[in-house]
Amino acid sequence: MLMMMKQTKVFVMMGIYLLLQGCFLSANVTDLSAHAINFDDQIPTYSKNTEFHLSGNCAKCNGYLFKVGVKELTDCNITEDVNISTHPLSFDISDLPDGPIRLCVWGTKNDQILTDLKIYEWIKDVISPSLIGSLISGNGFYRSIVQSPPLSWPLASDLMSGIDHYEIAIGSASAASDIVAWKNIGADNLYTLTDLSLASGQTYYPSVRAVDKAGNVSMPLIGSGWYVDPVIPQSIASFNDMNFGGQSETPMMTWSAALDLESGVHHYQMALGSAPGLTDVLGFSNVISPSSPTDPWGKLTGLNLTNGQMYYPSLRAIDNADNPSTISQGNGFRSVSTWQIQTGANIAGGDLKSTATQSDGKIVMGGCFTNVSESISYAVGALNANGTLNTNFQIGSGFRRTNGTNGSVSELKIQSDGKIVAIGDFAKYRNTVVNNIVRINGDGSQDFTFKMGTGFVGGILRTIQLQTDGKILVAGNFTNYNGTNIRNIIRLNSDGGMDLTFNPGISSDYDINSVYIEDNGKIIIGGGFTSFNGTTVNGIARLNADGSLDVTFNQSGSGFSSSSIYTISKQSTGKIIISGIFSSYNGTNLSNIVRLNNDGSLDTSFNPSGSGFDGQVNHHLVLPDDKIIVGGVFINYNGILNSYLVKLNSDGSVDSSFNNGGSGPNYHVYDFKHLSNGKIILLGNYNSYNGISVKSIMKLNSDGTIDGTFSNSIDNIGGSKVYMDQTENLWIAGFSYSYSKNQNGIVRIDENGYIDKSFNVGTGFGFGYSFYCVNKILIQPDGKILAGGYYSGYNGTAHSHLARINSDGSVDPSFNLTHNFIGEIMAMGLQADGKIIIAGDGFNNDLHSDLGGILRLNSDGSIDSSFITGSGFYTDSPDTINGARIDQIIILNDGSILVGGGFDSYNNVLQSSQLIKLNSDGTQDMSFTPPPYYGIIYYQKVNGGNQDKIYINGSAALMRYNYDLSIDSSFSHSSTFTGGGFALQSDGKIILGLKTITRLNIDGSIDTSFNAGANFKKGLGSSNGTVIKAISILPDGRILVGGNLQKYDNLSIGNAVILGW
């Protein structure tokens, strides 16, 4: 708007003009008085105009005096150099420079000046703004048909009036505006046009221009346009998320390249979840690729993953128009920052030399060992309902204290969903900090949805109870949970968070050992305390549901003396049974068991004249008929012999029908559970019951006699408490057991690393020889096991160096060897037709002394005479027993055979290499040019056959060859591999073992994320530097390492160990 200055009266002498009143000039038309001049046109604050014609009217004015000029040079206080104008007021300022302008106006009539002076000021600006740079419309592609991509441009400049706004136009061609005409979009230099109607597959071109406050328009910036692509990329067909990642990054994953026929793939994004399909660990983030973001491989970095936990990646492609493809789901990888020894089968007395994996995941191991054993000491273990070991429950490195020693579990509870809440004295579970409380899934993995934060730092947890609403009561001796001060008892929500509605105040002064939740929600607690929240309550108290003390309980009694309460329960009458260590209640002498009325007063009708137990009661259990089973360290009850276990009637008298006449257990009873069929699971530190040798966990019939259906196959089992899930499977706190058997040369472990005791091989291999070794194990498609080596018998029957065993460990009688072998079988190969190629060191038989170290058998064990080897292999080397040594046989998919070892000639033809190729009939393939070979061949079968890979240790490096034995240039490893273990993970990575374990990436580079700890040290009698001789991968990715082992990371081990997490 035009600025009007303060009114000034002008007096001009000499009689030229007379001063009159009554004319008022203003540019604000609405404020004009009846006598004011009304200009129809207004002068804005900023103007690019140079000619002005201001029309208006004034009742007393018929013309104007005015002068106009540069503001600083124009003085409105004098009338010199004024101009005269009639209506309209017209003037031209084209000769004035840009900048501040001042207009002085007086109204005139009959050549006389009116009294009112009006002054107007504005900025003259005829120069267009400067808009330099580029109009950015994304990367040239956009997915929407109803809006533009975000458009951005540099800020324009205008030194005179300044930028007022920007205008945008959209055209179907460069610089056109046929789609969207020039549109004022305000003063921001970032804008997205909406409510458009664009066509898929078309390119649109944006233009932008700046407009200053005087209305001058800049030259436009013309954008390069964007292509409308609303079509999502095609889905990713295959996704290999590998097996293992580290703590801070995922593994380097590979996938099939996504296709996008419109704008093309721009990059890939990945998310991580704690379960398939979830993104709760990390939302979709750009994949870090080694070279280009469009490469179909990459990883995520900068993470903080938990050791041992499974993570499930989701992958999608993003095209140049920002369309995401459908999500491809990986199988999951495990985060393992450090590999470590896990307890499993222990093989002693000699090397482990060969392993083979069955279709069910079990692993058969052969070698020179003489004993197999296993010893497990876990804070928690699991048994099936029949008493056999539940090997599916795997706790890995288990519970550990801060100093690395084994932690202890004082109690656990099994939720209705099968998850297990465990408490005790431990700082870590499976290498994750948990601090004395953790929730475990049914397979032993940690439930990470249970958020305990820093847990219970310090103190010891004694007992835990589950409320029907899913909340969890925890009690013991502690002062803090997850950073909040709270003492000795706490209630948690089902997710592990602290229940703030439960407030015990300052709580008990000493330990709370036992908790019982009543049907009305009130809580009875027992322990070694003498007060609760400042009120004296010796050893026993009842709390309201909110944690406050129920003062109506045992209102006038003194409670227990010198007590430690271990078990609290109720009979159907509502009366309360309490046991533990104590000598009186409310001043009445009684020993270690008592019954209270519901108000906490002593029930004198319970065992009224008896003296009670003469020793500690560890546990009691109220049965459905209100009778009570009691176990502990006592010898007598009421002065009568009832050692360690007794059943009481509901009134406290002895039920003499229970185990009538039997002596019961010969030592302490720790715990027991009542089954739905009335039988009883008993756990203790005894080894006989009623004079019969038993294990420390057993099942009793309801009358107290032994139930013989419960498995006694587990040696030296131990534990402190037993729990049952809804299917009556058993969970044991303080679990331990051991097993040992003299067994020569062969053993099978299950998919979890435990000795498979259903594989009954008797005494194994040996018979007449003092030295016995199984060098090679093969698994046939029918599950039968071929074992070749150096021995004369199997389980007491004669077998010369080769036997076929059924899957249960018995000899296969259909495999009829009519001849004895001489020398040592070191290599075997199984053809697709079931025929068997065997070879070795000085290998012949008693019928054919000229086999030359190799022959082929039919599937029934007879010699295949169609396999023509001539004079076979021969060497002059003194290192062989009798002739050549063959230690490598690889049968290729086309039936040809790679043979490697120590020899000089084959069928009287001198060889330039110790690796040759035979045709399927045994003749030499003379077209084969052997690569450099130094003793190692590994054949990787890939679906399709022509994608198979062959690993051969060369003169300078480990090499990978294609199926046709051309060099695979995608693999490069900088050093040789001089023997030991070789295994392929399911993700294609390679595990190598000699003295240490190394993992190679698919391309042969060393996987630096793999940390297998320190060296293995060889055992006594090892003749060379090779320590590791066999490696197998368990179904869950753990690594079985075998050989002549003695120590790992200064930990004494047997000859077969499992590396886990």
PyMOL commands that set and color helices and strands:
alter all, ss='L'
color gray80, all
select helices_A, chain A and resi 29-31+71-73
alter helices_A, ss='H'
color red, helices_A
select strands_A, chain A and resi 3-4+24-26+36-38+46-47+51-54+63-70+83-85+89-92+99-109+112-124+141-142+151-152+163-171+180-186+190-191+203-212+221-222+226-228+239-240+244-245+253-255+265-273+282-286+297-298+310-319+328-329+333-335+340-342+345-348+352-357+363-367+371-377+380-383+399-400+408-414+420-425+428-429+432-433+437-440+460-466+472-477+480-481+484-485+489-492+512-517+523-527+531-532+535-536+540-543+564-570+576-581+584-585+588-589+593-596+617-622+628-632+636-637+640-641+645-648+669-674+680-684+688-689+692-693+697-700+721-724+730-733+736-742+746-749+773-779+785-790+793-794+797-798+802-805+821-830+836-845+854-857+873-874+885-891+897-902+905-906+909-910+915-918+937-940+949-953+958-962+981-984+990-993+997-1000+1016-1018+1028-1033+1039-1043+1045-1048+1051-1052+1056-1060
alter strands_A, ss='S'
color yellow, strands_A
deselect
rebuild
show_as cartoon
